[in-house]
């Protein structure tokens, strides 16, 4: 990776992103499936564990190729790394790829004349889909870290899923908590994402209600109670 920027090619970069975003999201689902098999399948479950590992490696290689192509076409050199920090984080931790679901919808909508959903519906749809995929990913990651740790309260994937739901919704019952360093790092990230998603949903829902009430007031005849 060179720090000397090359000539940018914004047209090709835009075309590349539009044509690869949805296939890469499908690849991310394959990655998540492979990772889930590696985490949940028993040690002796062959050849499924080997197949899952091959899928994880192949899809991650696709992410690397996509990142390299976009870095090259952007003409930014190493500045691309910190300017597109989310892409960099997703490359290093592919389980974070659900955070890019908004960009996927944007790429699809650019092929249509007008969006199919209102702004508020889109935000709530993004947040809901992201929460489901991110919660599942976090549950897998925490279970992977915690299942063999001494004094762990997360012994089964069901415990991990319950913990992820409580963390994402900011409830935090405290009956299942990570005790390993890796598990706590995952928990910290999920807490931050949970607050952001909850804020996006509640903010959009409140704005939608205000818009509905404003329309009702406009329809009401002057002087009516």
N, C-alpha and C positions, 0 to 999 in steps of 0.2 A: 504494500500500500504506500503510494508516494504522497508526500506532502505538497508536491507541486501540482496545482490544479490543471486539468486539461480543459479544452474548449467545451463549454456546456452545449448540450443538444436538447433543449427543453421539449421540442416536438416529439422526438423519439422517446424521451423519458416519460412524457405523459401517455403516449401510446403503450409503452411497456407496462406502466402501472395499471392502466385500464384493462389490458388484456391478461394480466397475471394475478390481479388481486383476488378474484373469485377462485381460480384454480389453487392459489396458495392457501386460501382459507380452507379449501377441501383437503389440501395436504396437511394443514394444521390439525384438522380433525383426525386424519390418519395417524399423525404423530401422537395425538392425545390417546387414540385407541391403542397404539402400540405400547405407549408408556403405561397405560392402565393394565394391559396384559402382563407386562413385566413386573408391575407392583403387586397385582392381585393374584396372579396365577401361582400355584405351588411350585416349589423349586424343581420338582421332578416332572413338571408338565412340559415335556418335549414332544414335538419340535416347536410348539407354539411360542415358547419364550424366545427361542432363537429367531423365529420369523418376526416376532414383535420387535426384537432388537434391530433386525435388518430394516424394518419399516421406519423405526425411529432414526436410524443413521441416514437412510436414503432421503427422508423428508427434510431432515436438518441440512443435508447437503443442498437440497433445492433452495432452502432459505439463504444459505451462504451464497449461492450463485445469484439469486435475485438481489441480495444486498450489494454484491460486487458490481453487477450491471448498473444498478441505480447510482451507486457511488461514482462509477465511470461516466455515466451520461450526465450527471449533475454538474461535473466540472469543478467540484468544490475541494477535491482532495480529502485530506484528513479532517477538514472542517465539517464534512458531511457527518462525521461520527457524533460530534456534540450538537450540531444543528438539528440532526434527526435522531435525538436521543432515544425516543420511543422505539424506533426501528432497531437501534443498536441494542437496547435492552431486550427486545423480542428475539433478536438473533442469539444473544447469549443465553436467554431463558425462554425457549419457545413456548412454554406453558403460559406465558403472558400474552400470547397472540390474540386471545379474545378481546384484548383492549383495542385492537385495530378494527373492530367490527364496524365502526362508524365509517371508516375509509372504504370498506367494502360496499356499503350501501351507496356511498357517493359515487364510486366507480360504476355501479350498476345504473344509477339514476342519470348519469351523464349520457347514457345511451337512449334515454327516453326524453320526450318533450317536456314533461312535467312530473313532479313527484306524485306518487300514488297516495301518500299519507300526509297529514298536516304536520307542522313542525312539532307540536306537543306529542302527537302519537309516535312520531319517529324517535324522539328523545326517550320516551318511555319504553319503546320497543328495543332500542339500542341497549338501554340500561338493563332491561330484563334479560335479554339474550346474553349480554356480557356477564351479568351476575351468575347465571346458570353455568356457563362454561368456565368462568373464573373460579366459582365455588367448587366445581368438580375437580378442576386442576389443583386447587389448593388442598382439597381433601386428599387427593392422591399423594401430593408432595409431603404433606404432614404425616400421613399414614406410613409412607416410606421411611421417614425419619424416626418416627416414634414407636413403631410396632415392636422393636426389640430393645427399647431403652429401659433401664431400671427405673422403677417408680413412675412409669408412664401411665397416664389415665386414658390414653388413646390406644387401645389394643386391637380394635377391629376397624374395618373401613366404615362400618356404620357409625362408630364413635367419631371418626374423622369427618364424615358427612354432617353429623349433628353439630360438631364444633364449627365447621365452615358456615352452616346456616346461622348459628348464633353469632358468629363474628361478623358476617356480612350484614346482618340486620342490626348490628351494634347492640344486641341484647346482652351477650356475654354472661351466661349463667355461671360459669366458673366450674362446672362439674367435669369438663374435659379441657385440659390446658396443655400446650406443648412444654416439654421439659428439656429438649435438646436445643442446641444452638441453631441448627438448621431449621427445626420446627418453629422456633421463635422468630427467625428471619422471615419465614413464610407468613407467619401470623401478623407480623408488623406490616408487611405489604398488603395483606388482605384487609387489615383494619383501615388502612389509608384508602384502598379502593372501595371498601364498603361505605365509608363516609362520603366519598365523591359520588358514588352511584345513588345513594340515598338522597343526597342533596339534589342531584339532577332530576330524579323522579318526583320528589316533593315540590321542587321549584316549578317544574313543568305542569304538574297537576294543579298547583295553586294559580299559575298564570292562565291555564285553561278555564278554571272556574271563574276567575275575574273576567275573562273574555265573554263567557256565557252570560254572566250577570249584567255586563255592560250592554250586550245585545238585547237582553230582556228589558232593560231600562229604556233603550232606544225605541223599542216597539210599544212601550206603554204610553197611552195618550197623556198629553200635558194636563197637569192638575189632578190626575188620578192618584189614589193612595197607594 
